[in-house]
Amino acid sequence: MRQSFINLNQYLFRSLILLTITLMGANASAQDFDLDKRLKKQNTPPVATTHKTIQYADTSHLPKLDVIIPVFDPNIPKKDKDDVWPEVRRAEANRFAWMMKKALERSQAFGAVRVSPNDSGFGEIYVHGKILRANGEDIRLEITVNDIRGKKKTWIKAKKFKYRVQESFHKSTRTKGSDSYAPIFDMIAQEIVKKLSRKKAKDLQKLPAITEMRFANMFGSEYFGKYLKSKRGTYKLVGLPDENDQVYAKIRAMRIQEQLFIDQLQPHYEDFSTRMNPHYFAWQEHALPIARERRKQKNAAMWGTIAAIGGTVVAATSDNKTVQTVGVVTAVGGGLVAFKKFGDAKASASVLDEMGRTLNLDLGVQVVEFEGIQTKLEGDAIDQFVAYRVHLLKIYESEYTPDVQL
């Protein structure tokens, strides 16, 4: 009975949409119909993108600043929650940081935009993201943006962005092969660019020098500390070393090396996102109707009943990774049981589970060399990032603190 009621609602809804389209078409003038344009559009293969033309604020008069995007906070609750699958959340934390990077690059308002394992990378602007919800239908992100002068120099403070995926998204050929969450990252990029456009050029032009001095202080605060003034976590530039200062020249060279190291991480984040695509798109598609039905039932005050949600989804069990076709059933006692693992095949479920086992990407073993000093890097992205910093510290101390036993 419940299933028939749902099917009837769907039929009436679709009929209303068709009627609306027909009425809109009836009001169209014959002069508006461009046959050549229609034929050209018909013969053009569908573009797999959800990005619309976005109007960004004008920043052409401002310097191009570098951006650091730490891997997003997955915000995994300590207790089990209906629509949070920890493995997916950890994978999303990396994926969303990469999508944020691509959205900011599309704005063409910034210099280099880099995803970093954490917020210890050096750039002029920092974009921090926290996942509040991502259930297939609704995505909500909390975004904080500050610059290198300190966390108190906040451009955007814990602002919440939300976007709802339409049910038609997964049925359209034009959106096939694209991420249903993509629009929210363009929305965020648009907001960040708007904040950037309101900054004074003379203030922004100081940021690269502050970045350089904060990097230098990490290695030699006794030498470079006099060039920065810090008060309550906010940094202000006092001066700069002489251009011919050899220690300053070495620090600049070291900073370039660190930038190159982070640049080498970018293909890893891109590859992770690309490999995740088919499995994640399947997860999004099967998660959407469940999230949609849960929302409808909540809005209709239908909690506390046992009702089968129409249709079936493919779910993966947590212990043996097997895939079963199951119905989604509401829980007794006023709550809705949401299956937390989805996939359209056994491979999809197991791949997502495997990719989300850790928040940090495993990079494999690599050997780096600079100034004749070699260091073997092992472990995940953060492990190797920290080890590379130690590698640079060895170089600095070997030349400028010769009495230190390394």
Secondary structure, DSSP 8 states (H G I E B T S, - for coil): -HHHHHHHHHHHHHHHHHHHHHHHHHTS-GGG--HHHHHHHHHS---------------TTS----EEEE--B----SS--TT--HHHHHHHHHHHHHHHHHHHHHHT-SS-EEEESSTTS--SEEEEEEEEEESSSEEEEEEEEEETTEEEEEEEEEEEEEEE--GGGGG-STTTTS-TTHHHHHHHHHHHHHHHHTS-HHHHTTHHHHHHHHHHHHHHHHHHGGGEEEETTEEEE-----TT-HHHHHHHHHHHHHHHHHHHHHHHHHHHHHHHHHHHHHHHHHHHHHHHHHHHHHHTT-TTS--EEEEEEEEE-TTT--EEEEEEEB-TTS-B-----B-SSHHHHHHHHHHTS-SS-B---EEEEETTEEEEE-SBHHHHHHHHHHHHHHHHHHHH-TTS--
